[in-house]
């Protein structure tokens, strides 16, 4: 079936050619047009309620026209009329991905970043949503922020994390206490130095955003160490492109095993987003399992892996600072690599209380606070 509707809409066998008013005529598939009829979505839940699987025949238009800045399509069989705004059609005319307010450009940072780190007061965050939006924007661009003035209570950490997401439990529970334990299950629970790492790569999907609320820190030593994995990976991509590709494309094993759990997963050291941009890193020497790659592949992989690891430790990237009582460091666990210098456990008290949320919830919060949405 071929025909011309009103206002120059051309009816084809599988779709319509629609003039969009900017001098362009764009093709739209019948399935897509019927599936995305505004009536296909519940007005309260905003979810699709139309079931395209229930259609016995492929959708087919009997007529189509442009009226009042809308495309109107009448469907064969049911006689249902779809009215889609031309503005919406323009958004999907080229097959480009849906624009996302939360897809902000990441900004690499280096060793001197502490003086410029985004700082946000607990009082401001709990009283003004504009502060929350700015905090999340900082997390999306720099991957790390420092919160100040948190009360010395168990609930302060949870209340803060819940401002931008829900607590995401790990195999350590909803929260974890970073202090010396009598029978530690992790190096973080000792006073020993903790090498640069990202948390819990032994989980299938490692936690997205980490919170560390400092309850006390009066010990000698124990400075926090932070590195922007994005900055390191970008430099590594330029200086060693072939080795970069190895770290991007090769899965390596991680594990965490004790009496009550045996976690195992495979990860790639350097992560790319859907556009091919570097989104972060996953690395942890203390949770790395025995590499089980073919030995000849390890001839190439180990030198690349070690070169990247040494670069990550370079003073150019290493931000060092003391986390003080009442402060909470928040960071993207898939981008920011962190560690700790050793400290004297008998010289005072050092106690951090930690938890995680998912990155997707953080981005969701930013979209809501930005007023973005299909139904806005």
BELNOR-V276313 format. One record per residue. N is the residue number from 1. PSI is psi in radians with two decimals (none if undefined). OMEGA is omega in degrees with one decimal (NA if undefined). Layout:
# BELNOR-V276313
n | psi | omega
N | PSI | OMEGA
N | PSI | OMEGA
This chain:
# BELNOR-V276313
n | psi | omega
1 | 2.20 | 173.8
2 | 2.45 | 179.0
3 | 2.94 | 179.3
4 | 2.15 | 175.7
5 | -3.00 | 178.9
6 | 2.71 | 178.7
7 | 0.53 | 170.8
8 | 0.22 | 176.9
9 | 2.21 | -177.5
10 | 2.11 | 178.8
11 | 2.17 | 178.1
12 | -3.05 | -179.3
13 | -0.64 | -174.3
14 | -0.06 | -178.6
15 | -2.98 | -177.3
16 | 2.55 | 165.6
17 | 2.05 | -170.1
18 | 2.16 | 172.6
19 | 2.18 | -174.1
20 | 0.15 | 173.7
21 | 0.02 | 178.1
22 | 0.36 | -179.2
23 | -0.09 | -178.6
24 | 2.53 | 169.3
25 | 2.20 | -171.5
26 | 2.46 | 179.7
27 | 2.39 | 174.5
28 | 2.29 | -178.0
29 | 2.47 | -179.0
30 | -0.78 | 178.8
31 | -0.82 | -177.0
32 | -0.76 | -179.0
33 | -0.76 | -179.6
34 | -0.70 | -177.5
35 | -0.51 | -174.9
36 | 0.35 | 170.0
37 | 2.36 | 179.2
38 | -0.52 | 179.4
39 | -0.18 | 179.2
40 | -0.18 | -174.2
41 | 2.35 | 176.8
42 | 2.30 | -174.6
43 | -0.40 | -178.9
44 | -0.89 | -177.4
45 | -0.32 | -177.7
46 | 0.28 | 177.4
47 | 2.71 | 178.3
48 | 2.27 | 178.4
49 | -0.20 | 176.6
50 | 2.33 | -178.4
51 | 1.71 | -178.2
52 | -0.36 | 177.7
53 | -0.38 | -177.1
54 | -0.16 | -179.1
55 | 2.13 | -179.1
56 | -0.52 | -178.7
57 | 2.75 | 176.1
58 | 2.45 | 178.8
59 | 2.48 | -179.9
60 | 2.31 | -179.5
61 | 2.46 | 172.6
62 | -0.41 | 176.3
63 | 2.76 | 177.8
64 | 2.52 | 179.4
65 | 2.84 | 174.9
66 | 2.20 | -179.8
67 | 2.15 | 174.9
68 | 0.90 | 177.1
69 | 0.44 | 176.1
70 | 2.66 | 166.7
71 | 2.19 | 177.6
72 | 2.20 | -179.0
73 | 2.24 | 174.2
74 | 2.25 | -171.5
75 | 2.47 | 177.2
76 | 2.64 | 177.2
77 | -1.27 | -175.5
78 | -0.44 | -174.5
79 | 0.12 | -179.8
80 | 2.49 | 178.7
81 | 2.19 | 176.2
82 | 2.30 | 175.4
83 | 1.89 | -178.4
84 | 2.25 | 178.2
85 | 2.43 | 177.1
86 | -0.51 | 177.9
87 | -0.71 | 177.4
88 | -0.73 | 179.5
89 | -0.67 | 177.4
90 | -0.63 | -179.1
91 | -0.51 | -175.2
92 | 0.24 | -173.6
93 | -0.54 | -174.0
94 | -0.03 | -177.2
95 | 0.24 | 178.1
96 | 2.70 | 178.9
97 | 2.60 | 179.1
98 | 2.25 | 178.9
99 | 2.52 | -176.3
100 | 1.99 | 178.5
101 | -0.55 | -176.8
102 | -0.07 | 178.8
103 | 1.29 | -178.6
104 | 2.66 | 178.6
105 | 2.27 | 177.7
106 | 2.46 | -179.2
107 | 2.02 | -179.2
108 | 2.58 | 176.2
109 | 2.93 | -171.3
110 | -2.89 | -169.9
111 | -0.51 | -175.8
112 | 0.27 | -172.1
113 | -0.34 | -172.5
114 | -0.70 | -179.1
115 | -0.34 | -178.9
116 | 0.02 | -175.2
117 | 2.45 | 178.4
118 | 2.17 | -177.9
119 | 2.35 | -176.5
120 | 2.31 | -178.3
121 | 2.54 | 177.1
122 | -0.75 | -179.9
123 | -0.77 | 179.7
124 | -0.71 | -178.7
125 | -0.56 | -177.3
126 | -0.02 | -178.9
127 | -0.21 | -173.2
128 | 1.99 | -178.6
129 | -0.39 | 176.5
130 | -0.59 | 177.0
131 | -0.67 | 178.2
132 | -0.78 | 179.3
133 | -0.76 | 179.6
134 | -0.66 | 176.5
135 | -0.85 | -179.1
136 | -0.66 | 176.7
137 | -0.72 | 176.7
138 | -0.71 | 178.3
139 | -0.67 | -178.4
140 | -0.50 | -177.4
141 | -0.77 | -177.1
142 | -0.37 | 177.5
143 | -0.02 | -177.5
144 | 2.55 | 176.4
145 | 2.70 | -179.8
146 | 2.14 | 178.5
147 | 2.50 | -175.6
148 | 2.76 | 173.3
149 | 0.41 | 177.5
150 | 2.41 | 176.7
151 | 2.68 | 179.0
152 | 1.15 | -179.8
153 | 2.77 | 176.6
154 | -0.62 | -174.9
155 | -0.32 | -175.7
156 | -0.74 | 179.3
157 | -0.83 | -176.9
158 | -0.73 | 178.5
159 | -0.67 | -179.6
160 | -0.83 | 180.0
161 | -0.65 | -178.0
162 | -0.17 | 175.2
163 | -0.46 | -176.9
164 | 0.07 | 179.1
165 | -3.07 | 176.9
166 | 2.61 | -179.5
167 | 2.31 | -179.1
168 | 1.82 | -176.9
169 | 2.68 | 171.2
170 | -3.04 | 178.1
171 | 0.00 | 169.9
172 | -0.02 | 179.6
173 | -2.95 | -179.4
174 | -0.63 | 178.0
175 | 2.88 | 175.7
176 | 2.63 | -176.3
177 | 1.97 | -179.5
178 | 1.67 | 176.4
179 | 3.03 | -178.0
180 | 2.22 | 178.0
181 | 2.60 | 178.5
182 | -0.74 | 177.2
183 | 1.42 | -174.5
184 | 2.50 | 174.0
185 | 0.11 | -179.0
186 | 2.55 | 179.8
187 | -0.46 | 178.6
188 | -0.40 | -176.9
189 | 0.40 | 174.3
190 | -3.13 | 175.8
191 | 0.13 | -178.5
192 | 2.81 | 173.9
193 | 2.52 | -179.9
194 | 2.02 | -174.9
195 | 2.80 | 178.7
196 | 2.31 | -175.5
197 | 2.93 | 163.2
198 | 2.68 | -172.6
199 | 2.45 | 165.6
200 | 0.84 | 173.9
201 | -0.12 | 176.9
202 | -0.13 | 172.0
203 | 2.60 | -179.8
204 | -0.84 | 173.6
205 | 1.89 | -177.8
206 | 2.64 | 178.9
207 | 2.61 | -173.0
208 | -0.92 | -177.0
209 | 2.30 | -178.5
210 | 2.45 | 175.0
211 | 2.31 | 173.5
212 | 1.84 | -179.7
213 | 2.06 | 179.4
214 | 1.99 | 178.1
215 | -0.56 | 179.7
216 | 2.53 | 175.2
217 | 1.50 | 179.2
218 | 0.27 | -176.9
219 | 2.87 | 171.3
220 | 2.17 | -178.4
221 | -2.78 | 176.3
222 | 0.37 | 178.3
223 | 2.53 | 176.2
224 | 2.50 | 179.6
225 | 2.19 | -179.0
226 | 2.47 | 179.6
227 | 2.43 | 173.5
228 | 1.80 | 180.0
229 | -0.50 | 177.4
230 | -0.80 | -179.1
231 | -0.77 | -179.7
232 | -0.81 | -177.5
233 | -0.63 | 178.0
234 | -0.74 | 178.0
235 | -0.67 | 179.9
236 | -0.65 | 178.4
237 | -0.67 | -179.7
238 | -0.70 | -173.4
239 | -0.51 | -176.2
240 | 1.22 | -173.0
241 | -0.64 | -179.3
242 | -0.71 | 178.1
243 | -0.61 | 174.4
244 | -0.82 | -179.1
245 | -0.61 | 176.8
246 | -0.77 | -178.0
247 | -0.45 | 177.5
248 | -0.57 | -168.6
249 | -0.12 | -173.5
250 | 2.19 | 174.8
251 | 2.32 | 174.8
252 | 2.67 | -173.3
253 | 2.51 | 172.7
254 | 2.70 | 178.5
255 | 2.78 | 169.1
256 | 2.01 | -171.0
257 | 2.25 | 172.3
258 | -2.93 | -172.8
259 | -0.58 | -173.0
260 | 0.00 | 176.6
261 | 2.69 | 179.7
262 | 1.51 | -175.3
263 | 2.38 | 179.2
264 | 2.41 | 177.8
265 | 2.88 | 177.0
266 | 2.42 | -177.5
267 | 2.88 | 172.8
268 | 2.41 | -172.9
269 | -0.73 | 178.6
270 | 2.28 | -176.3
271 | 2.43 | 175.1
272 | 2.59 | 175.1
273 | -3.06 | -175.0
274 | -0.25 | 179.0
275 | 0.03 | -178.7
276 | 0.09 | 176.7
277 | 2.63 | 177.0
278 | 2.18 | 178.9
279 | -0.26 | 178.6
280 | -2.84 | -176.7
281 | 2.80 | 171.6
282 | 2.04 | -176.2
283 | 2.44 | 177.6
284 | 1.87 | 179.0
285 | -0.61 | -176.5
286 | -0.22 | 173.7
287 | 0.15 | 177.2
288 | 2.25 | 175.3
289 | 3.06 | 175.3
290 | 2.15 | -179.3
291 | 2.14 | -175.4
292 | 0.49 | 175.8
293 | 2.76 | 173.1
294 | 2.43 | -172.9
295 | -0.61 | 179.2
296 | -0.57 | 175.1
297 | -0.58 | 178.1
298 | -0.39 | 174.8
299 | -0.57 | 179.0
300 | -0.65 | -172.3
301 | -0.82 | -176.0
302 | -0.78 | 177.6
303 | -0.69 | 178.6
304 | -0.79 | -179.5
305 | -0.79 | -178.2
306 | -0.63 | 178.3
307 | -0.72 | 178.4
308 | -0.76 | 179.5
309 | -0.69 | 177.5
310 | -0.68 | 178.2
311 | -0.68 | -179.2
312 | -0.48 | -178.2
313 | -0.02 | -176.3
314 | 2.52 | -177.9
315 | -0.39 | 178.7
316 | -0.56 | -172.5
317 | -0.33 | -165.8
318 | 1.90 | 175.9
319 | 2.14 | -178.3
320 | 2.37 | 178.5
321 | 2.88 | 177.2
322 | 2.17 | 176.6
323 | 2.16 | -173.6
324 | 2.74 | 178.2
325 | 2.35 | -178.6
326 | -0.14 | 177.7
327 | 2.68 | 177.0
328 | 2.07 | 176.3
329 | 2.28 | -177.3
330 | 2.31 | -175.2
331 | 2.73 | 178.5
332 | 1.95 | -176.0
333 | -0.14 | 175.4
334 | 0.19 | 179.4
335 | -0.79 | -174.4
336 | 2.20 | 179.0
337 | 2.31 | -174.7
338 | 2.81 | 177.9
339 | -2.90 | -175.9
340 | 2.44 | 171.8
341 | 2.70 | 177.2
342 | 2.74 | 177.1
343 | 2.89 | 178.1
344 | 1.94 | -176.2
345 | -0.37 | -177.9
346 | 0.00 | -176.0
347 | -0.11 | -177.8
348 | -2.67 | -177.2
349 | 2.32 | 175.0
350 | 2.08 | -175.1
351 | 2.04 | 172.7
352 | 2.42 | 177.2
353 | 2.21 | -171.8
354 | 2.79 | 174.1
355 | 3.07 | -179.6
356 | 2.71 | 163.7
357 | 3.00 | 177.8
358 | 2.55 | 178.2
359 | -0.61 | -179.3
360 | -0.65 | 178.0
361 | -0.64 | 177.6
362 | -0.77 | 178.1
363 | -0.65 | 177.0
364 | -0.78 | 178.8
365 | -0.72 | -179.0
366 | -0.70 | 179.3
367 | -0.75 | -179.8
368 | -0.80 | -179.0
369 | -0.35 | 177.8
370 | -0.11 | 179.1
371 | 0.34 | -178.6
372 | 2.53 | 175.3
373 | 2.69 | -179.1
374 | -0.49 | -174.1
375 | 0.14 | 179.3
376 | none | NA
